[in-house]
Amino acid sequence: MAGIGFEIRKILKKNTLLSVFEAYGYAGLIGSGPWLLSIIALMLIGILSLGIVLPKVLIIQFLTLVTYMMAASLILTGGLQLLLTRFIADLLFTKDDGQILPNLLGAQLVTTIAALLVGLAVWPLLPLPVVTKLIILGAFVGLCNQWLGAIFLSGMKEYRLILVTMLSGYSFMVLLAYLLRDWQLDGLFFAFFAGEALLFFSFLFMIIRRYPGDKLISFDFLNNKKVYYSLFFCGLFYNIGVWADKIIFWYSPSTSIEIIGTLRASPIYDLPIFLAYLSIIPGMAVFLVRMETDFVEEYDRFYTAIREGASLNEIYLLKDNMIQTAQGGLYDIFKIQGITVACLLLWGEQILTFIGIDPNYKTLLFIDVVGVGVQVIFLSILNILFYLDKRFTVLVLAAIFLVVNVVFTYLSVALGPQFYGYGFAFATIISSVVGLFWLSKQFEDLEYETFMLQ
């Protein structure tokens, strides 16, 4: 995400109050825009289908299946996204641009095969017509490949292009769902499939135009001498950890209902956690501004000084500046998310009443808001550790996050409704505390380890 910092710096150089709001607004839009657009698109499809797609349970089935596809696609591709991004970054560094497209196509071929295998495994569990299943399978394959295209363009620093493309793709999806709503469930899924296919091919076209390859396909990204497989497990553990509490609530009989076949949903948990995730937009904006401008600048200065043979005293000074910047960034994220949590604690019940949701959800909403707020801090810690190339540390933290979330969520479900949500909140808090301690230790020995690795 470092390229965002260059755009934000241009805005902040205007040195006006308006430029500050513009920079944070831009960062919030870039950081939260893609997933926010997908949420808004699905909500609009559901609203536009009311009264046309009957019975109403079909709309619920559509939204539930799309949620499962989102979860499965992120878990399936999460590890490959990190592994591939680092591999392509290394190719860009060595100016071996001709290998970029062949390896991306190789990764998408592997992803397509894996997505087809997962889809076919789930095929017998869905009591739907064959045509509907084929559309769903195509949508799932397109969704998985779309994530790879988006993460690649992020590495190319094409953030505005990603946002505009996603806005166009999801607008097309909503329009098509409106036009095909008389087709009932098939129309909704075909609109989703067409939207994801448009995004996938749009991203692929942009990449082919920018980086024409010197051959059709390559699998060098799987060569253990050229990649870091620890990154694959970092992405895998983290994404499973993010979805673990939701899956447990979906498949606990006391907290879920059957939606379609063996697929279940948890109305008591899904709605509060969905609303809670909307509260991280301010924190994500601060995360991008502070981490991708101030921290990156100090990070570059520190390692440039080492490469260019600066004095040891200068290196110590630059390291201290980098540490102070990281601390300041984490503090600002904590402060902004703290303000957001405080506002929701004060007015959460009124907000729920205003949007027509049972105020009894407020306690679980407050717990989830705390959990997702701390998750932004956890992401910031992982971000810094990735900059420092501490892959093993990130792997351990992602594993802690996953294990704690699974164990404590199971306990919270067993203990009853008054404990719902605490599993996820404790997972983010414990992981963040451990991460802060570990980050402090990594900073202490940073210049020693940097020199010893040469």
C-alpha positions, -999 to 999 in steps of 0.1 A, spaced: 0 0 0 30 23 1 20 41 -31 -9 57 -14 15 77 6 28 96 -24 -7 107 -34 -15 118 1 18 137 4 8 158 -27 -25 167 -11 -9 175 23 17 198 7 -11 223 1 -8 229 39 -44 240 44 -72 227 66 -91 216 35 -62 196 23 -61 177 56 -98 168 52 -91 159 16 -62 136 25 -80 117 52 -111 115 30 -91 101 1 -73 76 25 -107 65 39 -121 60 4 -91 41 -8 -88 20 24 -125 12 27 -140 19 -7 -137 -15 -24 -154 -36 4 -178 -7 11 -189 -7 -25 -195 -44 -25 -217 -41 6 -237 -12 -8 -242 -31 -41 -255 -62 -24 -278 -41 -1 -292 -23 -32 -297 -56 -50 -317 -69 -20 -338 -37 -17 -346 -35 -55 -356 -72 -54 -382 -68 -27 -417 -74 -39 -404 -89 -72 -382 -118 -62 -407 -140 -43 -409 -155 -18 -387 -131 3 -366 -160 15 -350 -162 -20 -333 -128 -14 -320 -140 20 -307 -171 3 -289 -150 -23 -273 -127 2 -262 -157 24 -247 -175 -5 -228 -144 -16 -215 -140 20 -202 -176 19 -186 -170 -14 -169 -139 -1 -156 -158 29 -144 -188 10 -128 -167 -17 -108 -146 8 -97 -177 27 -88 -196 -5 -68 -167 -20 -55 -149 11 -23 -167 13 -16 -166 -24 -23 -128 -24 6 -122 0 30 -147 -16 23 -134 -52 25 -97 -42 60 -102 -27 71 -123 -57 60 -96 -82 75 -69 -60 109 -87 -63 104 -90 -101 98 -52 -103 129 -46 -81 151 -67 -105 134 -51 -135 123 -86 -148 90 -72 -160 85 -99 -187 79 -125 -160 51 -106 -142 22 -114 -165 30 -151 -170 32 -157 -133 0 -138 -127 -17 -160 -152 -2 -191 -136 -15 -180 -102 -49 -174 -117 -49 -208 -133 -40 -224 -99 -67 -203 -83 -93 -213 -109 -86 -250 -104 -88 -246 -66 -120 -226 -68 -136 -252 -91 -126 -280 -67 -141 -262 -37 -172 -253 -57 -177 -289 -69 -173 -302 -33 -201 -279 -22 -223 -287 -53 -242 -316 -37 -250 -295 -6 -271 -269 -25 -307 -279 -33 -308 -257 -64 -313 -263 -102 -282 -272 -122 -282 -239 -141 -283 -219 -109 -254 -239 -95 -234 -234 -127 -239 -196 -124 -229 -197 -88 -198 -217 -96 -188 -192 -123 -193 -163 -100 -171 -179 -73 -143 -185 -98 -145 -149 -110 -145 -136 -74 -114 -155 -65 -95 -143 -95 -108 -108 -91 -90 -106 -57 -57 -115 -74 -61 -88 -100 -70 -62 -74 -40 -70 -52 -17 -69 -82 -30 -35 -92 -25 -24 -56 11 -34 -60 12 -12 -91 -1 17 -70 -32 20 -92 -56 28 -63 -78 52 -81 -81 29 -110 -92 0 -87 -118 22 -70 -132 35 -103 -133 0 -118 -150 -14 -88 -175 14 -88 -183 7 -125 -184 -31 -119 -207 -30 -90 -230 -3 -106 -233 -26 -136 -241 -55 -112 -269 -35 -95 -283 -24 -128 -283 -59 -143 -299 -73 -111 -327 -47 -115 -332 -56 -152 -332 -94 -145 -351 -95 -112 -381 -112 -130 -358 -142 -134 -359 -146 -96 -329 -162 -80 -312 -170 -114 -314 -133 -123 -298 -122 -90 -269 -147 -93 -264 -140 -130 -260 -103 -122 -235 -111 -95 -216 -134 -119 -216 -108 -147 -204 -81 -123 -175 -102 -110 -166 -113 -145 -165 -77 -157 -142 -68 -127 -119 -98 -133 -115 -91 -171 -111 -54 -165 -83 -59 -140 -67 -84 -163 -69 -61 -193 -52 -33 -174 -24 -56 -163 -18 -70 -198 -16 -35 -212 9 -24 -186 30 -56 -184 30 -76 -216 47 -109 -209 75 -127 -227 56 -160 -226 21 -172 -219 22 -188 -185 48 -195 -157 47 -211 -123 79 -196 -109 59 -181 -81 57 -216 -67 95 -221 -67 105 -223 -31 139 -207 -40 121 -176 -53 92 -171 -29 85 -171 9 59 -197 17 56 -182 52 37 -154 36 12 -179 22 5 -191 57 4 -156 71 -24 -147 47 -42 -181 52 -42 -179 91 -52 -143 92 -82 -147 68 -94 -179 86 -90 -159 118 -111 -131 105 -140 -154 96 -136 -180 124 -160 -164 148 -186 -159 121 -184 -195 109 -187 -208 145 -219 -187 150 -232 -199 117 -229 -235 127 -238 -234 164 -275 -246 166 -283 -221 194 -272 -191 174 -281 -199 138 -309 -208 114 -309 -229 82 -310 -208 51 -304 -232 21 -293 -268 23 -266 -271 49 -257 -234 47 -267 -215 78 -267 -179 90 -267 -162 125 -291 -132 125 -282 -125 161 -244 -121 153 -242 -112 116 -260 -79 118 -240 -64 147 -207 -75 133 -217 -60 99 -225 -27 114 -194 -27 136 -172 -31 105 -186 1 91 -171 19 121 -135 12 110 -136 37 81 -121 66 102 -94 42 117 -85 30 82 -81 65 70 -57 74 98 -39 41 93 -32 49 56 -22 86 63 0 79 92 16 46 82 19 52 45 33 87 47 51 95 79 63 60 88 73 51 52 93 83 50 113 75 82 116 39 71 131 49 38 155 73 55 167 47 79 175 20 53 189 45 28 213 57 55 224 20 60 228 14 22 248 46 17 272 41 46 260 67 71 276 70 105 264 48 133 251 78 153 231 90 123 216 55 119 207 54 156 190 88 153 170 77 122 160 45 139 147 65 169 127 88 145 112 57 128 102 42 161 86 75 173 67 78 141 54 42 144 43 49 180 26 81 170 8 64 142 -5 36 164 -15 62 191 -35 82 165 -53 51 153 -61 41 189 -73 77 195 -96 80 165 -110 45 169 -115 53 206 -135 84 197 -156 63 172 -163 37 199 -172 63 224 -197 79 199 -213 46 192 -215 38 229 -234 71 234 -257 70 204 -256 33 194 -292 26 207 -306 57 189 -288 47 156 -302 12 158 -337 25 164 -334 50 136 -324 23 110 -352 0 123 -330 -26 142 -340 -40 175 -321 -20 203 -315 -53 221 -286 -57 197 -267 -28 212 -246 -47 237 -233 -71 211 -228 -42 187 -207 -24 213 -185 -54 219 -180 -60 182 -172 -23 177 -144 -26 202 -132 -58 185 -130 -43 150 -115 -11 163 -86 -31 179 -84 -51 146 -73 -19 129 -45 -15 154 -36 -52 148 -34 -46 111 -12 -16 117 12 -37 137 13 -64 110 19 -37 84 50 -24 103 63 -59 107 59 -66 70 79 -35 63 106 -48 86 104 -82 68 96 -100 100 76 -127 83 79 -153 111 67 -128 136 36 -121 115 30 -158 110 30 -164 148 7 -134 154 -17 -145 127 -18 -180 143 -24 -166 178 -53 -145 164 -68 -176 147 -64 -199 177 -76 -174 203 -106 -164 182 -117 -201 177 -112 -210 214 -128 -179 229 -157 -178 204 -166 -215 213 -165 -205 249 -187 -175 244 -213 -195 226 -213 -222 253 -216 -196 281 -246 -179 266 -259 -147 249 -243 -123 275 -209 -134 263 -215 -133 225 -188 -113 207 -162 -115 234 -143 -142 216 -135 -120 186 -128 -89 208 -104 -109 230 -87 -123 199 -79 -89 185 -69 -75 219 -46 -104 229 -30 -105 194 -25 -67 194 -9 -67 229 14 -96 220 22 -78 187 31 -45 204 54 -63 228 70 -82 199 73 -51 177 91 -33 206 116 -62 208 121 -61 170 129 -24 170 154 -28 198 177 -51 177 168 -37 143 201 -22 133 221 -53 146 199 -77 126 200 -55 95 238 -55 94 240 -92 103 217 -102 74 240 -86 48 
